[in-house]
Amino acid sequence: TWTDANGGYRLQAVMPATRVGTDGAVDAPHFAVRVLARGILTQCLTRVYFAGEADNDRDVVLQAVPAARRDTLVAAATAPGEYHLDVVVQGERETVFFDV
């Protein structure tokens, strides 16, 4: 999705399901996000998880992120079926991006 003039975005989608790999690794419900912007010479890759999901505590990628930074990846519930997360590219509360 594109951002508006103020940097806001809105995504309407079906909540993904938890996936368990053949090796037992858990992927909690999440969306993969790729951030592109003028002045950024490479793509920034991250994930958006959802507050209150029981499998967040078992997700191998989320658990690999330092505990103090995990909240930059977890969208807060704002209404039934609605979530909010600010993706911060630089500065205080910068979103965790992955070097893939």
N, C-alpha and C positions, 0 to 999 in steps of 0.2 A: 504494500500500500504506500501511497505517497503521503508526505506530510503537508499540512496547510501552511499558510504564511507565518504562523506563530510556532511552527514545529510540532503541532499536534497531529495525531493520527487516530484512526478508528478502524478496527478490524472486526468483522462479524464472521464467526465461524462456529463449527461444532466442536465441543470440548473433545480433545483427543483422549484416547484410552491409555491406560498403563500397558506397557509391553514388557514381556519377559523373554530375554534371549535364550538360545539353546544352552548357553553357559550359565544361566541363572541370573545374569545381570538385569537389573530393573531400570526401565526408562519410565519415570513418572510422567503423567500428562504434561506436555510442554509444546511450545512452538519454537522452531528454529528461526532465528532472525538474522538477516544480513543488512548491515547499515552501510549505505554508500552516500557520500556527500562531496560537494566541491571542496577541493583542498585536501581530501583524504586520498592518498595514492593507492590504498589497498582497501579491501572490504573488511569490515569489522563483524565478526561472527559471535553470536551469543544465543542464549535460550531464554524463554519466558516460561516460568513455572507458575503455579496457582496456589495461593494461600489456602491452607486447610486440606490439601490433598494428602491423604495418609501415606502414599508411596513416595513423597518427597524425601522422607528420611531413609529410603532405600535406594534412591536414584544414584547410580555410580558417578555420574558427572557432577551433579549438584553437591554430593558429599566430598568431592575432590576440591571444591572451592573452599577457601578458608571461611570458617563459621562467621566471622565478623563481616564478610562481604556477600554472603549468600542472599541477603535481603535485597540486593540490587538486581536479583534475577527473579524475584517472587512478586507476582502481581497481587495486589490487595483487592478483596471483594468490596465492591461499592454498592451493589444491589444484587438481588437474586440473578445469577447467570451473567453478571457484569463484573469486570475487573479493570484495574488501572495500574499501569506501570510507566514511569518515566524512564526512557532510555537516555542515559547521560553519557555523552561521548568524551567529555573532558571536564575535570574539576572535582569538586566535592561530591561524594556519592556516585563517582563514576561507575557505570555499569561494568561488570566483569565481561571481558571479551576473551575469546578462545583462539589460540594460535593453532590452527588446524592445517 
